[in-house]
Amino acid sequence: NLELHKYIHSHSWEIEIQVGCEADTMAPGVFGMTPELREKLDYVVMSASHFHMRNFVEQPKDLTPRGIADHLLEFFKSAAASGLTDAIVHPLFPFGFDQMYESSIAAMSDNEISDAMFVAAENNVGVEINQCSIPNPDLNRVFSLEIPIRIFELAKQAGCKFTFGSDSHAPKEFEKLREMQYFADKLELTEDDLHPIAK
């Protein structure tokens, strides 16, 4: 429509477009992101637990809860220290081993989780709260809400900042942000607790 085209190009629009992406930790110290590409993007979020990508991401050698716990912690700390990401999405959620989320987190001590979160805080890497924190029987994700609450409380105590919904893969997933209010209230988060990319 020519009239609409003329209208759009005759007005200034105060819309800021930011370009970002989700990258992967394929193994400790091995990332799907380069410093050169990172410099060209406004923000990068990174997964440190996409273990369901069997032929792409290094798999845990020990499939016990303790073995998966060690794998999760090593990946998280490596991603947090990489200098390549602004936030880590679904922290410590073991994709591909969803049914072991509760047992693998239970295998971690508070000190182990805190140490990992300190790495994120020291590097100004945010911690993402998203739909993976909500039990979903349809996806074989059955766990107590106390599990993600424990992780996020320790992250907050370590000085981490939080993001919400940056890991959404489709516009309809932003509707789930309402469910994240539970965590914001439970953790007593304020604007000061938000990572810059969430503001």
N, C-alpha and C positions, 0 to 999 in steps of 0.2 A: 504494500500500500504506500503510494508515493507521499500522501499527506502525512502518514505516521512517520515515515522515514525522515521527512523534513522537520517534523516536530522534534523527534529524538535528537537530531543533529544540530538543532538550533538552541538546545538547552544544555546547561552544565549539570552534571549529576554528581553529587557528593557521596559516591559509593566507593569504598576502598576494597579492592580485590586483592586477596592474599593467596599465594600459591604454596601449597604444602603437599606432603605425601606421607604414607606409612612405609617404613622400611623394616627389614627383618634382620635379626641376629641369627646368622646361619650356624655359627659356632662361636665360642668365646674368642673375641678379637677379630672375627670375620663378619662383615656387615654388608647388607645390600645397599650401601650408601657410600659415597666417596666425599672427601672434604671439598673437592671442586664442585660437585653437584650441590652439596649442603649450602655452599656460599650463595648459590643462585635461588634458593628457596626461602620463603618467609618463615616457614616452620616445618619441622619434621617430627613425626611421632614414630616410635619404634616398638616392635614386638620383641620380647625376649623369651617367648614361650610358644612359638608356633610349631610344636613338636608333631602336629598332625601332618606336616609336610615331610613325609618320611624320607624322600630322596633328595631333599633340599636342605633340611635343618638337621644338624647332628643329634642323634638319638641318645637317650640315657642308656648307659650300659647295664645299670642295675635297675630293674623294674619294680623294686620294693618302694614303699613310701619314702624311706630314707634316701634311696638312690635318686628318686625323682626330686626330692627336696634339694639335694646337693646340686643336681643339674639346674633346677630353677634358680637357685641362689647364684651359681656361677654365671649363668647367662645374664641375669638381672644386673649384677655388679659390672660385668663387662660392658653391657649396653649403656649403663649409667655413666661409666667412666670414658666412653668412646669419644666424646666431644662432637658427636654427629646427630644428636637428637635433643629435642626440647622436652619431650615427655615419653614415658613408657606406658603403653596401653595394657589393659588387663594384667596388672602386675601379679606375678607368681601364680597365674592361672595356667595349668598344664594342658594346653590343647592337645588332643589326641589321647589324653589320659584323664578326661573330664571326671570320670567316676572316682579318680584317686585324688581329687582336689582336697577334700577334707582330710584324708589320711596323710597326704604329703605335707600339708601345712601344719598338721598336728605334730609331725616329726621334726619340725623346726623349733628351736628355742626362740624366746623373745629376743635374746641377744643376737642370734643369727639374722633374724628379720631386721632388727634395728641397725645392725652393721651394714646390711645391704641398702637400707633406706638412707643411712648417713652418706653413702656414696652418691646417691641421687641428689640429696640436699646440697652436698658440697659442690656438685657440678651444675647446680640450678636446673636439674632435670625434674620435671613435674611427674606426678603420679596420676594416672587416669582412673576415674570412677565411671564405669559404664555397665551395660546390660549383663556382662559376664559376672557381675557381682550379685545378680538376682537369680535365685534357683529357677531352673526351667526343666521340669520333668520331660518335656517333649524333646529336649536335646540331651537327655541323660545327665542333667546337672541337678543333682539332689544333694543339698548340703545346708548346714545351719548358717544363718546370716551372721552368726558370731565369727565365722571364719573370715570373711572380708572385713568385718568391723575390726577385728584384731589387727589385720594387716594395715588398715588405714589409720588406726589409732597410733600404732607404732611409727608409721610414716609421718604422721603429724608431730609426734614427740621428737622425731629426728630432725624436724625442720623442713620437711617436704611441703611443696605447694601442689595444688590439685587442679586437674582439668576434668571437664565433663563432656562426653559426647564427641570428642575429636576423632574417635575411632568408628564413627558411624559410617556405614558403607552404602547407605541409601537414604534419601530424604525422609522416608517413613520412620527410620530408626530414631530420628530426632524426637519423635513423639514419646519415646521411652525416657527422655530426660526427666519427665515428671516423676518417674520412679526413683530417680537419683536423689530427690529431695529428702528421702528417708535417711540417706547417708549424711547429707549436709546437716540435717537436724541432729542426728545421733552423734556426729563428730563435733557439733557446735561450730561449724565452719562459718567464717565471715569473709568479706571481700579480701581481707589481708591474707587469707589462706589460698587464694586463687593464684595459679601460675599466670605470668603475663600473657601467654597465648590464650588464656581462658577469659581475659577481660575485654 
